[in-house]
């Protein structure tokens, strides 16, 4: 009897996979052999580029894929491959069964091959080197990419375990984190390794600390300077929670601004100033977000700009008791910044906190409610910012608590004017959840409940669990999650800064400071919230 062709064997293999996804199994181990995987891929060779990509992905794996993955594979293919995929009956004289089920992927020879970026999900992976590491960045990047090729199907934000069998990675890498997946992980929480393109960013934290520039007779510091990425800002980006997607918006803005500059887009036809203005009430994390954004961008664009600096302007030092001297101090400060940006491989971030103190509305000065010298300060600031526009490697980050007090000419120059308000219920829950997780990690609160390790779900998972909770769910775990949600509801109107203080104040209010019960702690936190509200002046 003539042996069946690879194509027929491939259809049989695929049929076995489909049957397995419906509850049946084709072998005792419930997994495909390497030969079956090859036959499975061969069935798609005639299906155009999509089939070749699929075959390459299946064969190139260093391990045997579980059969259960193919059900997710077919679903993902329907969403990601730009072709029609249909399940139909196939008739072939070589097959023993005339009704063998196959997946048909019609070839489109006239269509150009899609770009890699369009075919795959981009996953940002940040690799922090140990302070003692002297390894080349390219060597570390290649080692991490090889490690990621062996990863399984789940990609979520957070650290991943280092491979203990890879001494090079263990000796040089402090941690590896997957970042900024929230935009697509909700819909594609299971991905096969060849559907993912990792963007690996390798960096080493600077431990130098801030340097201050002393200027003037009073020896006031006109600005503080950090070398990025700085140890002081490590973890700051992850600690900031905003529901509106503000962080992703700022990242995309910075990427577009630098791309337009590098591609030589005519600024007279398409205008952008690389100025960001964050405004809103105090305590919402505007200044922290600016510093965290500078840290994040210094990591993301390290291949283009090996050196990065953050310059935090001390606005109060730029005002002089001598008439007309304030404008000269502003010009002198920006002259120093201009010298920094002249180095093309140096990315400079200029942070002006409470910018309304420098860019106060000039009409207020004309009405006599502000010193007349403030007009010269505003004029000097606008002039110097316009000069920096020609430098592609500088981004100006500003914050304000009183937007109405800022000069309209400055507001008009800002590319992004983002309002940062008090956190929403979801953001409040996530902030308090991160606080509670830290107390569980350090052992201040007990992480074991009813013999199980306490896991606090995110907001979306919690709402789903409460809607579908059964008697089998751990009652103590459910009560803790409910208490945490009630605490988040009770915090309405509080700033992010106040929310971060609540766990400390609640622990200080406990009757027994050694109490480790999370439920009692959360009930005390709710009482602390009510007391804090009563002490806030109207």
C-alpha positions in Angstrom: 0.0 0.0 0.0 1.4 3.4 -1.0 2.2 5.7 1.9 0.0 8.8 2.2 1.5 12.1 1.0 2.7 14.8 3.4 -0.3 16.9 2.5 -2.7 14.1 3.4 -0.8 13.3 6.6 -1.0 17.0 7.4 -4.8 17.0 7.1 -5.0 13.9 9.3 -2.8 15.6 11.9 -4.9 18.8 11.8 -8.1 16.7 12.0 -6.7 15.1 15.2 -5.9 18.6 16.6 -9.5 19.8 15.9 -11.0 16.7 17.5 -8.7 17.2 20.5 -10.0 20.7 20.9 -13.5 19.3 21.1 -12.5 16.9 24.0 -11.0 14.0 22.1 -7.3 13.0 22.1 -5.2 11.5 19.4 -2.5 9.9 21.6 -1.9 9.0 25.2 0.4 11.9 26.0 -2.0 14.5 24.4 0.8 16.1 22.4 2.0 16.1 18.8 5.3 14.5 17.8 7.9 16.5 15.9 7.1 14.5 12.7 3.4 15.3 13.1 4.2 18.9 13.5 6.1 18.9 10.3 3.2 17.2 8.4 0.8 19.7 10.0 2.9 22.6 8.6 3.3 20.9 5.2 -0.5 21.0 4.8 -0.2 24.8 4.6 2.7 25.1 2.2 0.4 25.6 -0.8 -1.6 28.3 1.1 0.7 31.2 0.3 2.9 33.3 2.6 0.6 32.7 5.6 1.1 29.0 5.3 4.9 29.4 5.1 4.9 31.6 8.2 2.8 29.1 10.0 5.0 26.2 9.1 8.2 28.0 10.1 6.7 28.9 13.5 5.6 25.3 14.2 8.9 23.7 13.2 11.3 26.3 14.6 10.1 25.7 18.2 12.6 24.0 20.5 9.8 22.1 22.2 6.7 20.2 21.3 3.5 22.3 21.4 0.6 21.0 23.4 -2.5 20.1 21.3 -4.7 22.5 23.2 -2.7 25.4 21.8 -4.0 24.8 18.3 -7.5 25.8 19.2 -6.1 29.2 20.3 -4.0 29.2 17.2 -6.9 28.9 14.8 -8.8 31.7 16.7 -5.8 34.0 16.6 -5.2 33.3 12.9 -8.7 34.4 12.1 -8.1 37.7 13.8 -4.5 38.4 12.7 -4.0 36.9 9.2 -5.3 39.2 6.5 -6.9 36.3 4.6 -10.2 34.4 4.8 -9.9 31.3 7.0 -12.8 28.8 6.8 -13.4 25.3 8.1 -14.9 23.2 5.3 -15.2 19.6 4.1 -12.3 18.3 1.9 -12.5 15.5 -0.6 -9.4 13.8 -1.9 -8.9 10.4 -3.4 -5.8 9.8 -1.4 -7.5 10.3 1.9 -9.2 7.4 3.7 -12.0 9.6 4.8 -13.9 11.8 2.2 -15.1 14.1 4.9 -11.9 15.0 6.6 -12.0 18.4 8.2 -9.3 20.9 7.1 -8.7 24.5 7.5 -8.5 26.3 4.2 -6.3 29.4 3.9 -6.7 30.8 0.3 -3.5 32.0 -1.2 -3.4 35.6 -2.5 -0.4 35.7 -4.8 -1.1 39.2 -6.1 -0.9 40.7 -2.6 2.5 41.9 -1.4 4.0 40.3 1.7 2.9 42.2 4.8 5.5 43.9 6.9 6.7 42.1 10.0 5.3 44.8 12.3 1.8 44.3 10.8 2.0 40.5 11.2 3.1 40.4 14.8 2.3 41.9 18.1 5.1 44.2 19.4 6.0 43.5 23.0 8.2 46.0 24.8 10.7 44.1 27.0 12.9 46.2 29.4 16.1 44.6 30.7 17.8 46.2 33.6 21.5 45.3 34.0 23.2 44.8 37.4 25.4 47.7 38.5 28.4 45.5 38.3 27.7 44.3 34.8 30.2 45.1 32.0 28.5 43.1 29.3 27.9 44.5 25.9 24.3 45.7 25.4 24.1 43.8 22.0 25.2 40.5 23.7 22.6 40.9 26.4 19.9 41.8 23.9 20.6 38.6 21.8 20.6 36.4 24.9 17.3 37.8 26.1 15.7 37.4 22.6 16.8 33.8 22.6 15.3 33.3 26.0 12.0 34.9 24.9 11.7 32.5 22.0 11.3 29.7 24.5 8.5 31.4 26.3 5.0 30.1 26.3 1.7 31.8 25.4 1.0 34.4 28.1 2.3 38.0 27.9 1.3 40.3 30.7 2.9 43.3 32.3 5.4 42.6 35.0 8.7 40.8 35.7 9.5 37.4 34.3 11.7 34.7 35.8 15.4 34.7 34.8 16.5 31.4 33.2 18.6 29.7 35.8 20.3 27.6 33.1 21.7 30.7 31.4 24.7 31.8 33.4 25.4 34.9 31.2 21.9 36.3 31.8 21.9 35.5 35.5 25.3 37.1 36.0 24.5 40.3 34.2 20.8 40.9 34.4 19.0 42.3 37.4 15.5 41.9 36.1 13.5 41.5 32.9 10.0 43.1 32.6 7.3 43.0 30.0 5.8 46.5 29.7 2.8 48.3 28.3 0.7 45.4 27.1 -2.7 46.6 28.4 -3.8 47.9 25.0 -4.1 44.4 23.4 -3.6 41.8 26.1 -7.3 41.9 27.1 -8.2 40.6 23.6 -5.1 38.5 22.9 -4.0 37.1 26.3 -2.8 33.9 24.7 -0.2 34.3 21.9 2.1 31.8 20.2 5.7 32.7 20.2 6.1 33.3 16.5 3.2 35.9 16.6 5.2 38.1 18.9 8.1 40.5 18.0 9.9 41.5 21.2 11.4 45.0 21.3 14.2 44.5 23.8 15.5 47.6 25.6 18.7 47.1 27.7 19.8 49.7 30.2 21.8 50.3 33.4 20.6 52.6 36.2 22.7 55.6 37.1 23.4 55.9 40.8 25.1 59.4 40.6 22.1 61.3 42.0 21.1 64.9 41.1 23.7 67.6 40.5 22.8 71.2 41.2 23.9 74.3 39.3 24.6 77.1 41.8 24.2 80.5 40.3 24.0 84.1 41.5 25.1 85.9 44.6 22.6 84.0 46.8 24.0 80.7 45.6 20.6 79.5 44.6 20.4 76.4 42.3 18.9 77.4 39.0 18.3 73.7 38.0 19.0 70.1 39.1 20.4 67.6 36.7 19.9 63.8 36.6 21.6 61.3 34.4 19.0 59.0 33.0 17.9 56.3 33.6 18.3 57.2 37.2 17.9 54.9 40.2 15.7 57.5 42.0 13.0 57.1 39.3 13.1 53.4 39.0 9.6 51.9 39.3 7.9 55.3 39.2 6.2 54.7 35.8 4.6 51.5 37.0 3.3 53.1 40.2 1.3 55.8 38.4 -2.2 54.7 37.5 -4.4 56.5 35.1 -7.5 55.1 33.5 -7.7 57.3 30.4 -4.6 55.8 28.7 -2.6 59.0 29.3 0.7 57.3 29.7 0.4 55.5 26.4 -0.7 58.7 24.7 2.5 60.5 26.0 4.7 57.6 24.8 3.2 57.7 21.3 3.5 61.5 21.2 7.2 61.4 22.0 7.8 58.6 19.4 6.0 60.7 16.7 7.9 63.9 17.6 11.3 62.2 17.3 10.3 60.3 14.2 9.1 63.5 12.4 12.4 65.1 13.3 14.6 62.2 12.1 12.6 61.9 8.8 13.2 65.6 8.1 9.5 66.7 8.0 9.4 70.4 7.1 8.4 72.2 10.4 6.9 75.1 8.4 4.4 72.7 6.8 3.8 70.4 9.8 4.4 72.1 13.1 5.4 70.5 16.4 7.2 72.0 19.3 8.0 69.0 21.6 6.3 70.7 24.6 4.0 68.9 27.0 1.7 70.7 29.5 0.1 68.6 32.2 -2.5 70.5 34.3 -4.9 69.7 37.1 -5.3 69.9 40.9 -2.4 69.3 43.2 -1.4 65.7 44.2 -2.5 64.0 41.0 1.0 62.9 40.0 1.8 65.5 37.3 5.4 66.1 38.3 6.0 62.4 38.9 4.5 61.5 35.5 6.9 64.0 33.8 9.9 62.4 35.6 8.7 58.9 34.9 8.1 59.8 31.2 11.6 61.1 30.9 13.0 57.9 32.5 10.9 55.7 30.2 11.9 57.6 27.0 15.5 57.4 27.9 15.2 53.6 28.0 13.1 53.3 24.9 15.3 55.6 22.7 18.7 54.4 24.1 19.7 52.9 20.8 19.3 56.4 19.1 20.4 58.5 22.1 23.0 56.7 24.3 23.0 59.5 26.8 20.0 61.2 28.5 19.6 64.0 31.0 16.7 65.5 33.0 17.0 69.2 33.8 14.5 70.3 36.5 14.3 74.1 36.5 14.0 75.9 39.8 11.7 78.6 38.8 12.0 80.6 42.0 15.8 81.1 41.4 15.1 83.0 38.2 13.5 86.0 39.8 15.8 88.8 40.9 15.2 91.7 43.2 16.9 93.9 40.6 14.6 95.3 37.9 15.0 93.6 34.5 17.4 91.0 35.8 14.9 88.1 35.8 14.7 88.0 32.1 18.5 87.8 31.8 18.5 84.9 34.3 16.0 83.0 32.2 18.2 83.6 29.1 21.3 82.5 30.9 19.6 79.2 32.0 18.5 78.3 28.5 21.9 79.1 27.2 23.3 76.3 29.4 20.5 74.0 28.1 21.4 74.9 24.5 25.0 73.8 25.2 23.7 70.4 26.4 21.5 69.7 23.3 24.4 70.6 20.9 25.6 67.0 21.5 23.6 65.1 19.0 23.6 61.7 20.8 22.3 63.4 24.0 18.6 63.4 24.7 17.6 66.3 27.1 14.4 66.6 29.0 13.6 70.0 30.5 11.1 69.9 33.4 9.4 73.2 34.5 7.2 72.4 37.5 4.4 74.9 38.3 5.1 76.7 35.0 2.6 79.4 35.8 5.2 81.0 38.1 7.4 81.7 35.0 4.7 82.0 32.3 2.2 84.1 34.1 -0.4 85.8 31.9 1.0 89.1 30.7 -2.4 90.8 30.8 -2.3 90.4 34.6 1.0 92.4 34.7 -0.5 95.1 32.5 -3.5 95.4 34.8 -1.1 96.0 37.8 -1.8 92.8 39.7 1.6 91.3 38.8 5.1 92.9 38.8 6.0 94.5 35.5 9.2 92.5 35.4 7.2 89.3 34.9 6.5 90.5 31.3 10.2 90.3 30.6 10.3 86.8 32.1 7.5 85.5 29.9 9.0 87.1 26.8 12.4 85.6 27.6 10.9 82.2 28.3 8.9 82.1 25.0 11.9 83.3 23.0 14.2 80.7 24.4 11.7 77.9 23.9 11.4 78.9 20.3 15.2 78.7 19.9 15.1 75.1 21.3 12.6 74.1 18.6 15.4 73.7 16.1 17.1 71.1 18.3 15.6 67.6 17.6 16.9 66.0 20.9 15.1 68.1 23.5 11.6 67.7 25.0 10.1 70.2 27.4 7.8 68.9 30.1 5.7 71.4 32.1 3.1 71.2 34.9 0.6 73.6 36.3 -2.0 73.7 39.1 -3.6 76.9 37.8 -4.0 76.6 34.0 -6.0 79.9 33.8 -3.0 81.8 35.1 -0.7 80.7 32.2 0.0 83.0 29.3 -2.0 82.0 26.3 1.0 82.2 24.0 2.7 79.5 26.1 -0.4 77.3 26.2 -0.7 77.6 22.4 2.9 76.3 22.0 2.2 73.1 23.9 1.6 70.1 21.6 -0.2 68.1 24.3 -2.4 69.8 27.0 -3.5 66.9 29.1 -5.7 67.3 32.2 -4.7 65.1 35.1 -7.6 64.9 37.5 -8.4 62.9 40.6 -8.3 59.1 40.1 -11.4 57.3 39.0 -12.8 54.2 40.9 -10.8 51.8 38.8 -7.6 53.8 39.3 -8.3 54.2 43.0 -8.7 50.4 43.3 -5.5 49.7 41.4 -3.6 52.2 43.5 -4.8 50.6 46.8 -4.3 47.1 45.4 -0.6 47.9 44.6 -0.2 49.3 48.2 -1.7 46.2 49.7 0.4 43.9 47.5 3.5 45.7 48.8 2.5 45.1 52.4 1.9 41.5 51.6 5.3 41.2 49.9 7.1 42.7 52.9 5.2 40.5 55.4 3.5 43.4 57.2 0.3 41.7 56.3 -0.3 37.9 56.1 -0.4 36.6 52.5 -1.9 33.3 53.5 -5.7 33.0 53.9 -7.3 29.6 54.6 -4.1 27.9 53.7 -4.0 29.6 50.2 -1.7 32.3 49.0 -3.7 35.6 48.7 -4.0 36.9 45.2 -5.6 40.3 44.6 -7.2 40.4 41.1 -7.2 43.6 39.0 -10.3 45.7 38.7 -11.7 44.1 35.6 -11.2 40.5 37.0 -12.7 41.5 40.3 -15.9 42.8 38.7 -16.2 39.6 36.7 -15.5 37.4 39.7 -18.2 39.2 41.8 -20.7 38.7 39.0 -20.0 35.0 38.7 -18.8 34.0 42.2 -19.9 30.6 43.4 -19.9 28.8 46.7 -16.6 27.2 45.8 -14.8 30.6 45.9 -12.8 31.2 49.0 -15.0 33.3 51.2 -12.1 35.0 53.0 -10.5 36.0 49.7 -13.8 37.3 48.4 -14.3 39.4 51.6 -10.9 40.9 51.3 -11.5 41.9 47.6 -14.9 43.4 48.6 -13.3 45.4 51.4 -10.7 46.7 49.1 -13.3 47.8 46.6 -15.3 49.5 49.3 -12.2 51.3 50.4 -11.7 52.5 46.8 -15.3 53.7 46.6 -14.9 55.6 49.9 -11.8 57.5 48.5 -13.8 59.3 45.9 -12.3 62.8 45.4 -9.0 62.1 47.0 -5.8 62.6 45.1 -3.3 59.9 44.2 -0.8 61.4 46.7 -3.4 61.0 49.5 -4.2 57.5 48.5 -0.6 56.4 48.7 -0.5 57.7 52.3 -3.6 55.8 53.5 -2.0 52.4 54.1 0.6 54.0 56.4 -2.1 56.0 58.3 -4.3 52.9 58.5 -1.5 50.8 59.9 -0.7 53.4 62.5 -4.3 53.5 63.6 -4.5 49.7 64.2 -5.1 48.8 67.9 -2.4 46.1 67.7 0.5 47.2 65.5 1.5 43.5 64.9 -1.9 42.7 63.4 -1.4 40.9 60.0 -5.0 40.3 59.1 -5.8 42.0 55.7 -9.5 42.2 56.4 -9.0 44.0 59.7 -6.5 46.3 58.1 -8.9 47.2 55.2 -11.7 47.9 57.7 -9.3 50.2 59.6 -8.4 51.9 56.3 -12.0 52.7 55.6 -12.4 54.3 59.1 -9.1 56.2 58.4 -10.6 57.5 55.1 -13.7 58.8 56.9 -11.6 60.5 59.5 -9.3 62.1 56.9 -12.4 63.4 55.1 -13.8 65.0 58.3 -10.5 66.8 58.9 -10.3 68.4 55.4 -11.3 72.0 55.7 -14.2 73.2 53.5 
